Amino acid sequence: MNKKSILVTLLTLLTMSAMAQVKVEVSETVELMAILSRTAGFEEFSGNHAGQYSQDTEAWFASYKNHPTVAYYQDIRDKQGIAYERVTNMAVHLDIEKGKVKLIGDRKELTNGWQNVDLDDFVKRLNKFYTDTRFHEFFEQHQAFYNEYLKAYEANVAVNIHPEWFSRFYNGTEPTEQFRIIIGFNYGNTNNGVSRQLAGQPRELFAVCGYWLDPATGPYYDLSLPIHEFSHPYVNPLLDNASNTAAMQAPGQKLLQLAQAAMEKQHYPEWQIVINESIVRAAVVLYMHEHGFQQQMVLRILANEMMNEGFPWTLDVVSALNYYSAHRDQYKNFNDFYPEVARCLSKYIEGKQKTL
């Protein structure tokens, strides 16, 4: 091998190594949107799951509950349904530079309610909240708390995340995306998977995972959450394909009907969400099995999905995904296999209806 070939090989290995490292971080814009949502009374960001940090948040921002930006934000929530992942979608499309909040990336990526909001006006009002509340001062005061948990999260969770799996499994290609785990310290049991594309940069995939402190045992580490959230940016867009929508609509609507109470409890009002969650939850089980996670842990997660989370068909989908994984010579990518998932779910529904 000549020197040029050796250099190319080394550079390739270094690039792959860099991509394989999952960055774990705190984001000022994620905390800003979560705390604005909490101050505005958004239930999903209002839990007291972070111990002293939750108390500090309440103490600092309590006097701003009647801030003009909060009232405005409550109004667009009511009118446009801004909640959950839509909050996170905005957060990753914000940056703070020289004390000013600004929008970054493609505004077309801000969908599901945001398309009906005057984004420039929203950012202007958000800046006023940011300045009036002395938000950056609050954020800086808690750096030691953030950093201690980020270090522990890297050691307990991030080491188990292998980015190359996602692109190969879903797209059949080597990874080009940048994977980032953001801890939402005011997210509690809210977790989201979102993405963004900045000009001239790799596509970024974010697993925004909530912080949860058990007063008796300490911080809670869920190894399955980043796997789940990193899958969403691959799975959700597949329903943008008209043929996939046509194949999935009937089983999706029926599954929503069969598990309506459980879906309502989890704020999954649309059949598309049920389908995406069904695939992602099964993919987590397959990922953990393929990467040698303890069998007891994998079985516990599978049982939880089937018996507690309202997805009793998860084992059927896991079996379908396992077939896909074993027959990649037949399926270039997961989009090619998508009709088989629809058939799998339809078969489950047929069997379920026979027992009703």
C-alpha positions in Angstrom: 0.0 0.0 0.0 1.5 3.4 -1.0 1.6 6.4 1.3 -1.3 8.1 -0.4 -3.5 5.0 0.1 -2.4 4.8 3.8 -3.3 8.4 4.3 -6.7 8.0 2.7 -7.4 4.9 4.9 -6.4 6.7 8.0 -8.5 9.7 7.2 -11.5 7.5 6.5 -11.0 5.7 9.8 -10.7 8.9 11.7 -13.8 10.3 10.1 -15.8 7.1 10.9 -14.5 7.3 14.5 -15.6 10.9 14.8 -19.0 10.1 13.5 -19.3 7.1 15.9 -18.9 9.3 18.9 -22.3 10.5 20.3 -22.0 13.9 21.8 -23.9 14.3 25.1 -24.7 17.9 26.0 -26.9 20.5 27.5 -28.5 23.0 25.2 -29.4 26.5 26.3 -32.1 26.8 23.7 -33.6 23.4 24.7 -33.7 24.6 28.4 -35.1 28.0 27.2 -38.0 26.5 25.4 -38.7 23.9 28.1 -38.7 26.6 30.9 -40.8 29.0 28.8 -43.2 26.0 28.3 -43.1 25.3 32.0 -43.7 28.9 33.0 -46.7 28.9 30.5 -48.2 25.9 32.3 -47.5 23.2 29.7 -48.2 20.0 31.5 -45.5 18.0 29.8 -42.8 20.3 31.1 -44.2 21.1 34.5 -43.3 18.0 36.5 -40.9 18.2 39.5 -38.6 15.4 38.4 -35.3 17.2 38.8 -35.1 17.7 42.5 -33.3 21.0 43.5 -33.1 22.0 39.8 -36.9 22.0 39.6 -37.1 24.0 42.8 -34.6 26.5 41.4 -36.5 26.8 38.2 -39.8 27.5 40.0 -38.1 30.1 42.3 -36.4 31.9 39.5 -39.3 32.1 36.9 -42.4 32.1 39.1 -42.6 35.9 38.9 -42.7 35.8 35.1 -45.9 33.7 34.7 -47.7 36.9 33.5 -44.9 38.0 31.2 -46.2 39.1 27.8 -44.3 36.4 26.0 -45.8 33.8 28.3 -49.3 35.0 27.5 -48.5 35.0 23.8 -47.0 31.5 23.9 -50.1 30.2 25.7 -52.3 31.6 22.9 -50.3 30.0 20.1 -50.4 26.7 22.0 -54.2 26.9 22.2 -54.5 27.9 18.5 -51.7 25.9 16.9 -51.2 22.9 19.2 -47.6 23.7 20.1 -46.6 21.0 22.5 -44.2 18.1 23.1 -41.9 17.5 20.1 -43.1 20.7 18.5 -41.4 22.6 21.3 -38.2 20.6 20.8 -38.4 21.1 17.0 -38.2 24.9 17.6 -35.5 24.5 20.2 -33.0 22.8 17.9 -33.7 25.5 15.3 -32.6 28.2 17.6 -29.1 29.6 18.5 -27.9 32.2 20.9 -25.2 34.5 19.8 -24.0 37.6 21.7 -27.0 37.5 24.0 -29.6 37.2 21.2 -31.8 34.3 20.2 -32.0 33.7 16.5 -33.5 31.1 14.1 -31.1 28.9 12.2 -31.6 26.2 9.5 -34.4 25.8 7.1 -37.7 27.2 8.3 -39.6 24.6 6.3 -38.4 22.1 8.9 -40.6 23.9 11.5 -43.9 22.2 10.8 -46.9 20.9 12.7 -48.3 24.2 13.9 -45.3 26.4 13.5 -46.0 27.0 9.9 -49.0 29.1 11.0 -46.9 31.2 13.4 -45.1 34.5 12.5 -41.7 33.1 13.3 -39.9 36.5 13.3 -42.5 37.8 15.8 -42.1 34.7 18.0 -38.3 35.0 18.1 -38.6 38.7 19.0 -40.9 37.9 21.9 -38.7 35.0 22.9 -35.7 37.4 23.1 -37.7 39.6 25.5 -38.4 36.7 27.8 -34.7 35.6 27.5 -33.5 39.1 28.5 -36.1 40.0 31.1 -35.8 36.8 33.0 -31.9 37.0 33.0 -32.1 33.5 31.5 -28.4 33.2 30.6 -27.5 34.0 34.2 -29.7 31.1 35.4 -28.2 28.8 32.8 -24.7 29.6 33.8 -25.3 29.2 37.5 -26.2 25.5 36.9 -23.3 24.5 34.7 -21.8 22.3 37.5 -25.0 20.4 37.9 -25.4 20.0 34.1 -21.8 18.8 33.6 -21.9 16.3 36.5 -24.9 14.5 35.0 -23.6 14.7 31.4 -20.4 12.9 32.4 -22.4 10.2 34.2 -24.8 9.8 31.2 -21.9 9.3 28.9 -20.6 6.5 31.1 -23.9 4.8 31.8 -25.8 5.3 28.5 -24.0 6.9 25.6 -21.3 4.2 25.4 -24.1 1.8 24.3 -25.2 3.9 21.4 -23.7 2.9 18.0 -24.7 5.5 15.4 -23.6 3.4 12.4 -26.4 0.9 13.1 -29.2 3.4 12.4 -28.2 4.4 8.9 -27.3 0.9 7.9 -30.5 -0.6 9.3 -33.0 2.0 7.9 -31.2 3.4 4.8 -28.8 0.6 3.9 -25.9 3.1 3.7 -22.9 4.1 5.8 -23.7 6.9 8.3 -23.3 10.5 7.3 -25.4 12.1 10.0 -24.2 13.6 13.2 -25.8 12.1 16.3 -26.3 14.3 19.4 -27.9 13.5 22.7 -29.3 16.5 24.5 -30.4 16.2 28.1 -33.6 18.2 28.8 -33.3 19.0 32.5 -36.8 20.3 32.6 -38.2 17.5 30.3 -38.9 14.9 33.0 -40.6 12.0 31.2 -40.9 13.9 28.0 -38.4 12.6 25.3 -38.2 13.6 21.6 -36.3 12.7 18.5 -35.9 15.6 16.0 -33.5 16.6 13.3 -32.2 19.6 11.4 -30.2 20.3 8.3 -27.8 23.3 8.4 -26.3 24.5 5.1 -23.1 22.8 4.2 -23.1 20.5 7.3 -24.1 16.9 7.9 -27.7 16.3 8.9 -28.0 16.4 12.7 -30.1 13.9 14.6 -31.1 14.8 18.2 -32.2 12.5 20.9 -33.6 14.9 23.5 -33.9 12.8 26.7 -35.5 14.0 29.9 -33.8 14.1 33.3 -35.5 12.2 36.1 -34.3 12.1 39.6 -35.5 9.4 42.0 -35.0 10.9 45.5 -34.2 7.4 46.9 -31.8 6.1 44.2 -30.6 9.1 42.3 -30.7 9.9 38.6 -32.5 7.4 36.4 -30.7 6.2 33.3 -32.8 4.6 30.5 -30.6 2.9 28.0 -33.5 2.5 25.5 -34.4 6.2 25.2 -31.7 7.4 22.8 -32.2 4.3 20.6 -35.9 5.1 20.4 -35.4 8.8 19.7 -32.6 8.4 17.1 -35.0 6.0 15.2 -37.8 8.6 14.8 -36.0 10.8 12.2 -35.6 7.7 10.1 -39.1 6.2 10.6 -41.4 9.2 10.7 -40.6 10.5 7.2 -41.5 7.1 5.6 -45.2 8.1 5.9 -44.5 11.0 3.6 -44.4 8.4 0.9 -48.0 8.1 -0.5 -47.8 4.4 -1.1 -46.7 3.8 2.5 -49.5 6.0 3.8 -52.0 4.0 1.6 -50.7 0.7 3.0 -50.6 1.8 6.6 -53.7 3.9 7.0 -56.3 1.1 7.5 -54.2 -0.9 10.1 -53.1 2.4 11.7 -56.6 3.6 12.2 -57.7 0.2 13.6 -54.8 0.0 16.0 -55.6 3.4 17.3 -59.2 2.3 17.8 -58.2 -1.0 19.6 -55.8 0.9 22.0 -57.6 4.2 22.2 -57.4 4.6 26.0 -53.7 3.9 26.1 -53.0 6.2 23.2 -55.0 9.0 24.6 -53.1 8.7 27.9 -49.8 9.1 26.0 -51.2 11.9 23.8 -51.0 9.9 20.6 -54.2 11.1 18.9 -53.3 10.2 15.3 -52.9 6.8 13.6 -49.6 8.0 12.1 -48.1 8.4 15.5 -49.3 5.0 16.5 -47.6 3.4 13.5 -44.3 5.3 14.0 -44.3 4.4 17.7 -45.0 0.8 16.9 -42.0 0.5 14.6 -39.6 2.5 16.8 -40.5 0.6 19.9 -39.9 -2.7 18.1 -36.6 -1.4 16.7 -35.4 -0.7 20.2 -35.9 -4.3 21.2 -34.1 -5.5 18.0 -31.2 -3.1 18.5 -30.7 -4.2 22.1 -30.9 -7.8 21.2 -28.4 -7.4 18.3 -26.0 -5.4 20.6 -25.8 -7.9 23.4 -27.8 -6.2 26.0 -28.8 -8.4 28.9 -31.6 -10.7 27.9 -33.5 -9.9 31.1 -33.4 -6.2 30.3 -34.6 -6.8 26.7 -37.5 -9.0 27.8 -38.5 -6.5 30.4 -38.6 -3.7 27.9 -40.6 -5.9 25.5 -43.1 -6.9 28.2 -43.5 -3.2 29.3 -44.4 -2.2 25.7 -46.9 -5.0 25.3 -48.5 -4.9 28.8 -48.1 -1.4 30.1 -47.6 1.0 27.2 -50.5 -0.1 25.1 -48.6 -1.8 22.2 -49.4 -5.5 22.6 -48.5 -6.1 19.0 -44.8 -5.2 19.6 -43.6 -8.8 19.5 -45.2 -9.2 16.0 -43.4 -6.1 14.7 -40.1 -7.3 16.3 -40.5 -10.6 14.5 -41.0 -8.7 11.2 -38.0 -6.5 11.8 -35.9 -9.5 12.6 -36.9 -11.0 9.3 -35.9 -7.7 7.6 -32.6 -7.7 9.3 -31.8 -11.3 8.3 -32.8 -10.7 4.6 -31.1 -7.5 3.6 -30.2 -9.1 0.3 -33.9 -8.8 -0.6 -34.5 -5.3 0.9 -32.2 -2.4 0.1 -33.6 -0.3 2.8 -36.5 -0.1 5.3 -38.7 1.7 2.9 -38.6 -1.4 0.7 -39.8 -3.5 3.6 -42.5 -1.1 4.8 -45.4 -2.9 3.1 -44.4 -6.0 5.0 -44.8 -4.2 8.3 -48.3 -3.1 7.1 -49.1 -6.7 6.4 -47.8 -7.8 9.7 -50.0 -5.3 11.6 -53.0 -6.3 9.4 -52.5 -9.9 10.3 -52.3 -9.0 14.0 -55.6 -7.1 13.7 -57.3 -10.0 12.0 -56.2 -12.3 14.7 -57.3 -9.9 17.4 -60.8 -9.5 15.8 -61.3 -13.2 15.9 -61.0 -13.2 19.7 -63.4 -10.2 20.2 
